Amino acid sequence: MIKNCAVIAALTAWGFSAWAENYAADSTMDAAEADTTAPLQTANDVDLQQAQKIFERTCRACHGNQAQGVASYPKLSDKAPEY
């Protein structure tokens, strides 16, 4: 019983820290980054370093470290950069 509570507490703390990190990163986003009306970029226009930062900040917690997909979250590693 105590072991189950410890696991639940650890998962809750991990989830909250991931949310807080994501929230803090999103609140510091530039106006240019927040522009949702911008056209999709082509594969040649993608800044891979920026894409990696975005993935680490917002996607990795649910989709897995290698974007392999976890539980009900789909695999992203086979998607084109435009996706």
VMD Tcl script that builds the backbone (N, CA, C; Angstrom):
set m [mol new atoms 249]
animate dup $m
set s [atomselect $m all]
$s set {name element resname resid chain x y z} {
  {N N MET 1 A 0.826 -1.195 0.000}
  {CA C MET 1 A 0.000 0.000 0.000}
  {C C MET 1 A 0.864 1.251 0.000}
  {N N ILE 2 A 1.872 1.279 0.871}
  {CA C ILE 2 A 2.752 2.441 0.935}
  {C C ILE 2 A 3.527 2.579 -0.369}
  {N N LYS 3 A 3.908 1.444 -0.941}
  {CA C LYS 3 A 4.645 1.468 -2.205}
  {C C LYS 3 A 3.788 2.093 -3.304}
  {N N ASN 4 A 2.513 1.724 -3.364}
  {CA C ASN 4 A 1.603 2.293 -4.371}
  {C C ASN 4 A 1.451 3.795 -4.184}
  {N N CYS 5 A 1.336 4.232 -2.943}
  {CA C CYS 5 A 1.200 5.666 -2.673}
  {C C CYS 5 A 2.463 6.416 -3.090}
  {N N ALA 6 A 3.621 5.811 -2.845}
  {CA C ALA 6 A 4.878 6.447 -3.228}
  {C C ALA 6 A 4.972 6.575 -4.744}
  {N N VAL 7 A 4.547 5.565 -5.473}
  {CA C VAL 7 A 4.577 5.601 -6.935}
  {C C VAL 7 A 3.621 6.672 -7.448}
  {N N ILE 8 A 2.428 6.728 -6.893}
  {CA C ILE 8 A 1.446 7.731 -7.299}
  {C C ILE 8 A 1.964 9.137 -7.005}
  {N N ALA 9 A 2.575 9.321 -5.838}
  {CA C ALA 9 A 3.121 10.635 -5.477}
  {C C ALA 9 A 4.246 11.031 -6.432}
  {N N ALA 10 A 5.111 10.079 -6.776}
  {CA C ALA 10 A 6.220 10.363 -7.681}
  {C C ALA 10 A 5.700 10.729 -9.071}
  {N N LEU 11 A 4.722 9.984 -9.573}
  {CA C LEU 11 A 4.154 10.279 -10.892}
  {C C LEU 11 A 3.439 11.625 -10.907}
  {N N THR 12 A 2.759 11.935 -9.818}
  {CA C THR 12 A 2.072 13.219 -9.720}
  {C C THR 12 A 3.085 14.360 -9.720}
  {N N ALA 13 A 4.155 14.207 -8.954}
  {CA C ALA 13 A 5.197 15.240 -8.912}
  {C C ALA 13 A 5.857 15.391 -10.273}
  {N N TRP 14 A 6.134 14.279 -10.941}
  {CA C TRP 14 A 6.752 14.332 -12.271}
  {C C TRP 14 A 5.818 15.026 -13.265}
  {N N GLY 15 A 4.548 14.693 -13.234}
  {CA C GLY 15 A 3.581 15.313 -14.140}
  {C C GLY 15 A 3.453 16.803 -13.882}
  {N N PHE 16 A 3.417 17.183 -12.605}
  {CA C PHE 16 A 3.315 18.598 -12.281}
  {C C PHE 16 A 4.564 19.352 -12.722}
  {N N SER 17 A 5.733 18.766 -12.520}
  {CA C SER 17 A 6.965 19.456 -12.925}
  {C C SER 17 A 7.030 19.602 -14.447}
  {N N ALA 18 A 6.573 18.591 -15.186}
  {CA C ALA 18 A 6.542 18.693 -16.648}
  {C C ALA 18 A 5.572 19.783 -17.086}
  {N N TRP 19 A 4.423 19.855 -16.422}
  {CA C TRP 19 A 3.449 20.894 -16.748}
  {C C TRP 19 A 4.018 22.269 -16.438}
  {N N ALA 20 A 4.646 22.427 -15.270}
  {CA C ALA 20 A 5.187 23.725 -14.863}
  {C C ALA 20 A 6.294 24.176 -15.810}
  {N N GLU 21 A 7.148 23.249 -16.216}
  {CA C GLU 21 A 8.217 23.581 -17.150}
  {C C GLU 21 A 7.632 24.029 -18.490}
  {N N ASN 22 A 6.629 23.315 -18.954}
  {CA C ASN 22 A 5.972 23.658 -20.211}
  {C C ASN 22 A 5.264 25.007 -20.098}
  {N N TYR 23 A 4.584 25.248 -18.996}
  {CA C TYR 23 A 3.868 26.493 -18.796}
  {C C TYR 23 A 4.834 27.674 -18.764}
  {N N ALA 24 A 5.949 27.521 -18.059}
  {CA C ALA 24 A 6.943 28.593 -17.972}
  {C C ALA 24 A 7.541 28.880 -19.338}
  {N N ALA 25 A 7.825 27.841 -20.095}
  {CA C ALA 25 A 8.404 28.026 -21.422}
  {C C ALA 25 A 7.405 28.689 -22.360}
  {N N ASP 26 A 6.142 28.316 -22.274}
  {CA C ASP 26 A 5.120 28.899 -23.138}
  {C C ASP 26 A 4.869 30.366 -22.805}
  {N N SER 27 A 4.980 30.727 -21.538}
  {CA C SER 27 A 4.698 32.108 -21.156}
  {C C SER 27 A 5.791 33.061 -21.617}
  {N N THR 28 A 6.971 32.534 -21.947}
  {CA C THR 28 A 8.059 33.387 -22.420}
  {C C THR 28 A 8.177 33.385 -23.939}
  {N N MET 29 A 7.218 32.793 -24.620}
  {CA C MET 29 A 7.254 32.683 -26.070}
  {C C MET 29 A 7.115 34.058 -26.723}
  {N N ASP 30 A 7.862 34.311 -27.777}
  {CA C ASP 30 A 7.775 35.572 -28.523}
  {C C ASP 30 A 6.418 35.687 -29.202}
  {N N ALA 31 A 6.068 36.901 -29.573}
  {CA C ALA 31 A 4.851 37.114 -30.344}
  {C C ALA 31 A 4.964 36.450 -31.704}
  {N N ALA 32 A 6.168 36.437 -32.270}
  {CA C ALA 32 A 6.367 35.801 -33.581}
  {C C ALA 32 A 6.132 34.292 -33.491}
  {N N GLU 33 A 6.546 33.682 -32.386}
  {CA C GLU 33 A 6.325 32.244 -32.218}
  {C C GLU 33 A 4.856 31.938 -32.006}
  {N N ALA 34 A 4.129 32.870 -31.415}
  {CA C ALA 34 A 2.724 32.635 -31.095}
  {C C ALA 34 A 1.799 32.894 -32.277}
  {N N ASP 35 A 2.322 33.365 -33.375}
  {CA C ASP 35 A 1.506 33.667 -34.547}
  {C C ASP 35 A 0.994 32.375 -35.174}
  {N N THR 36 A -0.282 32.101 -34.980}
  {CA C THR 36 A -0.862 30.861 -35.504}
  {C C THR 36 A -1.350 31.016 -36.936}
  {N N THR 37 A -1.300 32.234 -37.465}
  {CA C THR 37 A -1.752 32.442 -38.833}
  {C C THR 37 A -0.617 32.280 -39.836}
  {N N ALA 38 A 0.601 32.054 -39.349}
  {CA C ALA 38 A 1.748 31.902 -40.248}
  {C C ALA 38 A 1.589 30.617 -41.053}
  {N N PRO 39 A 1.997 30.618 -42.322}
  {CA C PRO 39 A 1.887 29.414 -43.139}
  {C C PRO 39 A 2.823 28.315 -42.634}
  {N N LEU 40 A 2.486 27.080 -42.930}
  {CA C LEU 40 A 3.341 25.966 -42.540}
  {C C LEU 40 A 4.680 26.068 -43.244}
  {N N GLN 41 A 5.711 25.645 -42.542}
  {CA C GLN 41 A 7.043 25.680 -43.131}
  {C C GLN 41 A 7.283 24.417 -43.933}
  {N N THR 42 A 8.133 24.531 -44.936}
  {CA C THR 42 A 8.538 23.346 -45.676}
  {C C THR 42 A 9.730 22.732 -44.970}
  {N N ALA 43 A 10.097 21.523 -45.347}
  {CA C ALA 43 A 11.208 20.822 -44.712}
  {C C ALA 43 A 12.504 21.609 -44.829}
  {N N ASN 44 A 12.674 22.356 -45.905}
  {CA C ASN 44 A 13.895 23.144 -46.086}
  {C C ASN 44 A 13.949 24.359 -45.174}
  {N N ASP 45 A 12.800 24.832 -44.710}
  {CA C ASP 45 A 12.735 26.028 -43.873}
  {C C ASP 45 A 12.789 25.734 -42.381}
  {N N VAL 46 A 12.729 24.488 -41.990}
  {CA C VAL 46 A 12.639 24.123 -40.577}
  {C C VAL 46 A 13.982 24.325 -39.884}
  {N N ASP 47 A 13.957 25.031 -38.766}
  {CA C ASP 47 A 15.132 25.195 -37.919}
  {C C ASP 47 A 15.156 24.003 -36.962}
  {N N LEU 48 A 16.009 23.050 -37.219}
  {CA C LEU 48 A 16.013 21.804 -36.457}
  {C C LEU 48 A 16.358 22.015 -34.991}
  {N N GLN 49 A 17.226 22.962 -34.687}
  {CA C GLN 49 A 17.559 23.215 -33.282}
  {C C GLN 49 A 16.347 23.774 -32.535}
  {N N GLN 50 A 15.631 24.682 -33.163}
  {CA C GLN 50 A 14.429 25.225 -32.534}
  {C C GLN 50 A 13.353 24.147 -32.415}
  {N N ALA 51 A 13.237 23.327 -33.436}
  {CA C ALA 51 A 12.262 22.233 -33.386}
  {C C ALA 51 A 12.586 21.273 -32.246}
  {N N GLN 52 A 13.858 21.000 -32.028}
  {CA C GLN 52 A 14.275 20.120 -30.930}
  {C C GLN 52 A 13.892 20.730 -29.589}
  {N N LYS 53 A 14.093 22.035 -29.433}
  {CA C LYS 53 A 13.720 22.707 -28.185}
  {C C LYS 53 A 12.218 22.625 -27.946}
  {N N ILE 54 A 11.447 22.841 -28.998}
  {CA C ILE 54 A 9.985 22.774 -28.877}
  {C C ILE 54 A 9.562 21.359 -28.498}
  {N N PHE 55 A 10.156 20.359 -29.144}
  {CA C PHE 55 A 9.826 18.971 -28.833}
  {C C PHE 55 A 10.144 18.662 -27.378}
  {N N GLU 56 A 11.332 19.058 -26.919}
  {CA C GLU 56 A 11.730 18.770 -25.544}
  {C C GLU 56 A 10.829 19.484 -24.546}
  {N N ARG 57 A 10.354 20.666 -24.895}
  {CA C ARG 57 A 9.542 21.467 -23.991}
  {C C ARG 57 A 8.097 20.995 -23.949}
  {N N THR 58 A 7.541 20.574 -25.077}
  {CA C THR 58 A 6.098 20.338 -25.100}
  {C C THR 58 A 5.658 18.929 -25.474}
  {N N CYS 59 A 6.455 18.188 -26.198}
  {CA C CYS 59 A 5.982 16.912 -26.751}
  {C C CYS 59 A 6.552 15.680 -26.051}
  {N N ARG 60 A 7.784 15.794 -25.591}
  {CA C ARG 60 A 8.508 14.631 -25.090}
  {C C ARG 60 A 7.815 13.960 -23.901}
  {N N ALA 61 A 7.198 14.721 -23.034}
  {CA C ALA 61 A 6.581 14.151 -21.846}
  {C C ALA 61 A 5.506 13.115 -22.191}
  {N N CYS 62 A 4.790 13.331 -23.266}
  {CA C CYS 62 A 3.709 12.407 -23.628}
  {C C CYS 62 A 4.088 11.436 -24.746}
  {N N HIS 63 A 4.857 11.900 -25.709}
  {CA C HIS 63 A 5.169 11.085 -26.888}
  {C C HIS 63 A 6.450 10.278 -26.745}
  {N N GLY 64 A 7.184 10.439 -25.645}
  {CA C GLY 64 A 8.401 9.674 -25.395}
  {C C GLY 64 A 9.646 10.431 -25.818}
  {N N ASN 65 A 10.787 10.037 -25.241}
  {CA C ASN 65 A 12.055 10.720 -25.496}
  {C C ASN 65 A 12.472 10.691 -26.957}
  {N N GLN 66 A 12.144 9.633 -27.666}
  {CA C GLN 66 A 12.526 9.498 -29.070}
  {C C GLN 66 A 11.313 9.654 -29.995}
  {N N ALA 67 A 10.233 10.208 -29.482}
  {CA C ALA 67 A 8.982 10.391 -30.226}
  {C C ALA 67 A 8.428 9.063 -30.715}
  {N N GLN 68 A 8.688 8.025 -29.949}
  {CA C GLN 68 A 8.282 6.683 -30.339}
  {C C GLN 68 A 6.809 6.394 -30.030}
  {N N GLY 69 A 6.157 7.292 -29.321}
  {CA C GLY 69 A 4.774 7.072 -28.949}
  {C C GLY 69 A 4.711 6.300 -27.645}
  {N N VAL 70 A 3.813 6.702 -26.763}
  {CA C VAL 70 A 3.677 6.074 -25.465}
  {C C VAL 70 A 2.188 5.966 -25.157}
  {N N ALA 71 A 1.764 4.795 -24.722}
  {CA C ALA 71 A 0.368 4.548 -24.347}
  {C C ALA 71 A -0.561 5.008 -25.471}
  {N N SER 72 A -1.422 5.985 -25.184}
  {CA C SER 72 A -2.380 6.434 -26.199}
  {C C SER 72 A -1.853 7.588 -27.039}
  {N N TYR 73 A -0.599 8.001 -26.829}
  {CA C TYR 73 A -0.012 9.091 -27.606}
  {C C TYR 73 A 0.672 8.516 -28.840}
  {N N PRO 74 A 0.370 9.040 -30.017}
  {CA C PRO 74 A 0.887 8.439 -31.255}
  {C C PRO 74 A 2.379 8.681 -31.470}
  {N N LYS 75 A 2.929 7.861 -32.309}
  {CA C LYS 75 A 4.327 7.967 -32.716}
  {C C LYS 75 A 4.498 9.213 -33.584}
  {N N LEU 76 A 5.514 10.018 -33.303}
  {CA C LEU 76 A 5.789 11.214 -34.094}
  {C C LEU 76 A 7.055 11.074 -34.921}
  {N N SER 77 A 7.869 10.086 -34.618}
  {CA C SER 77 A 9.177 9.976 -35.275}
  {C C SER 77 A 9.076 9.689 -36.770}
  {N N ASP 78 A 7.938 9.203 -37.236}
  {CA C ASP 78 A 7.794 8.921 -38.670}
  {C C ASP 78 A 7.098 10.050 -39.433}
  {N N LYS 79 A 6.858 11.175 -38.762}
  {CA C LYS 79 A 6.153 12.304 -39.384}
  {C C LYS 79 A 7.126 13.236 -40.093}
  {N N ALA 80 A 6.665 13.892 -41.135}
  {CA C ALA 80 A 7.448 14.879 -41.865}
  {C C ALA 80 A 7.537 16.168 -41.019}
  {N N PRO 81 A 8.561 16.978 -41.207}
  {CA C PRO 81 A 8.691 18.226 -40.431}
  {C C PRO 81 A 7.475 19.143 -40.574}
  {N N GLU 82 A 6.809 19.117 -41.712}
  {CA C GLU 82 A 5.641 19.957 -41.896}
  {C C GLU 82 A 4.531 19.602 -40.917}
  {N N TYR 83 A 4.472 18.350 -40.503}
  {CA C TYR 83 A 3.438 17.910 -39.579}
  {C C TYR 83 A 3.593 18.611 -38.247}
}
mol reanalyze $m
mol bondsrecalc $m
mol representation Tube
mol addrep $m
